[in-house]
Each structure stands twice: as C-alpha cells, then as structure tokens.
C-alpha cells in the first residue's frame, strides 16, 4: 500500500506534507521505533487535515487509526441520547479510532466513541487493516498479550458476572426461605392448636347441652357465641400495660365466680374483647351451675377464631411472599414488557428483607403519579438489588435506606437509592463503574455489581446512572426513559 491508498481512509483533506523520521520521533507512540519502521509509517501513512467538527462517530465502522499532529480534539460517548464528553486535549501524539483493529473479526469493529476536532487539526492517518498488520508484525508478543488480556477479561467478566448472579440469587433465596418459614411455622402451630380447641369445644358443648339448659337458654348461649365472634373484629388495640391490667381484672372476676384456671383463660378472653360486664350476661343466661362450662365453651370459640385468623394471616403472608418472588424473578412473563417501577421496588425489598439489619430504617418516597415504562423487569430488579446491597454494606448495622422515585427532565423517570453511610472516597469515585473494581474485602465482592447495573441501565434501557456522595448522604440515581425504543 502507498501513501496515496490512505487518502480515502480518514475523510479529511490530504495534505502534501511528507512525514519525516524526526517528526515521527516527537510522537510518544513512535519515539522508540527503528528507522526502518519509521520509513514504513512514512510510506503507509498520510497526513489529513480536519476542519473544526466531527472526525468520526461512535458506532460507525472503524476504518482508520488517528494520531494527532496539531490542533485539539474532544472525545465523547453517547449516553441517554446526549453526547457526554469524556476527554479534551491538545497533546500531540494522542491517538484514537480503530485501536482494536489487531483483534480482527474476533470482535465487531466499530468506533467505541466519537472524535471531534475542536479547531482545525492535522492527523497521521493509517487504515485499520494497515494498523492491524503493523501491530501483528512489529509487536507479536505485545499483540498476543493484549489479545489475551482483552478476551481473558471479557471471559472472566462473563463467568464472574454469572457467578455473582447465582450468589445473589442464593442469598435472596435463603432470605426468602427464612421469610417463608416464619408464617409457615406459625400456620402449622395454629393448625395443631386449632384441632385441640375444636375437640375441647365439642366436649364442653356436650356438657352444657345434656339437658341442663332448656332450649331458650341454649339459644341465648348460641347468640352469645355469635356475639363473642363479632367482638374479636372490634376488639380494641391495647398496649402491653393495658392488656396486663385487663387480664388481671378478668382473672379476678373468674376467681370470684369459682372458675378454675382463671389465669389460663383470661388472656384468650381479653384478646377476644371480652370484659366482666359481658361475662355477667353469660352468667345471667346459663346460671351459676353451668357458668364454668359455658365460659370455657365460649373461650374455645374465641380461641378457635383467633387461631383461624392467625392461619389466615400466615397463609396471606406466604401468598404475598410467593407473589413478590414471581414479581422479582419475572419467570412467568416476557423479558421485555410494560412495568410499574414501584411494584418492582416493592418486590425487591421483600426479597431482600432478611438482609436488612434491624438498625436500618427503610424510607420510601414514591411519586405514585408516575406512568409505567417499557423495560426488562427482571434485569431492573437486579439493578435495585445491587444498589440496595451496596447501600446496606456502606451503612453496616444502622442507618437509613431511602428509595425515591420521580420525574426527570424530558420523558424520563428516576429511581434513587440513598444511604447514610460513610460516602464514596473522591479518589476512587471515577473507578466505581469499572469491572472488577471493589472496595469490599477479598472474597466479599466481585466488583461487577455497578458494572452490570450500568450496562443494564445504559446499554439495554438507554438510561443513565448518576452518583452524588458525601459522608452521610450517598445517592445513586437511575434515570430511565418511559419508552427506551423512542430514543
């Protein structure tokens, strides 16, 4: 290839200026090259001038390698439909463009960013294929090391990322199992006790219905039973002190009327909203001889209702946990769908409940007027999980976890995860989204949580993640378009 072949590469205006060894050696990339290598660059490269404006655009086929000879440039990435400048420099010798051409067709050869000339600028331009051949012929060992590092890190990132997802799933599953075990055990205990209470209620009913009570009295007692059941629903919520006082008062009444085991049945009667005045009605209905059997029968009735209520609460809790798990995993739904951010956050909190220390308060500041958005629900749940997990780690055993939602400028919504931890050290803040970078002790973090979150939000949803941090107030804000496909 001659220098004239390169004139079609860069897109700028070819200059008649000839490269020289002396000029090339002023560029840090080439200062250590041998004379023969410099002559090869002189033969295959070309100088092109770009007026102030675009040099190449992110995502276009990577056809050229550029080295700045004079002028100034800015480099940018597209984030949420906007160009975010990542670098601006006038340092001679900086390079950009087809920097991974040496990998050939092993990866998609497109420009990873956009390059713009701030002022009229001159570049040494090499076609990507020429640059790739130079790398392979001149630096075979370095090329193999770079190639190994690139694919090794990408492979490691995939493997560790999958492992992190499995570890997170295992942790959440353990938490869910713990959460399910409590209501399940309560339901089992209540069911066992209920069987005994029903048997006792049948026995006491036989005692009071063996002819001691006439039909009218028995009917009145059944009416009192129905009234007792209704009293449970309207029973006042008592403080522990009030409950203790009520039990003492009721036990005293029972003892005064010669009922055995007064202190055993008083708690059930109080829980059912029974007071001495109501028991007087029972005594008036059945008489003194049948009072103990009637009271115990009514106590069994109340206990049975309370136990059925406990079973109902336990089963409802289990059903809610299962629903939250389905919402979190999205196993029965299409990956891309219309989702309610608040439902996703709620499901994530349920799944992570066992990981939240007792000393951490959870504050939810939700804008309930937000519309639903289009997105990958299960992957968004992974983002919330990563951010909440990091917040909990930053706070330790005590603090405040705050979840906020709201509207962002334009057609976007935000989800913000805030914590009152120690904050992010300014020295490491630029690195927090790097793969494998972590501040956690060895073995406790993979350094992929924020990297995965960033790729889910930015690459898959065309959104953005922003962070602000100071001691006692760190906030990660996830910005999502209502319809990512509209960008």
Protein Blocks (a to p, Z undefined) as FASTA:
>chain_A
ZZklmmmmnopacdfbdcdfklmmmpmklmmpcfklmmmmmmmmccddddeddfbdehia
cfbdcddfbdcddddddeehiacdfbdcfbehiaehjfllmnmmmbccddfbdcddfbdc
ddddddfklmmmmmmmmmmmlmmmmmmmmmmmmmmmmmmmmmmmmmmmmmmmmmmmmmmm
mmmmmmmmmmmmmmmmmmmmmmmmmmmmnopacfklmmmmmmmmmmmmmmmmmpccddfk
lmmmmmmmmmmmmmmnopghklmmmmmmmmnopafklmmmmmmmnommlmmmmmmmmmmm
mmmmmmmmmmmmmmmmmmmmmmmmmmmnommbcfbdcddfklmmmmmmmmmmmmmcfklc
cdddddfkbccddddfklmmmmmmmmmmmmmmmnomaccddddddddehjddddddddfb
ebjafklmmmmmpghiafbdehiagolmmmmmmmmmmmmnopacdddddehiacdddddd
fblmlZZ
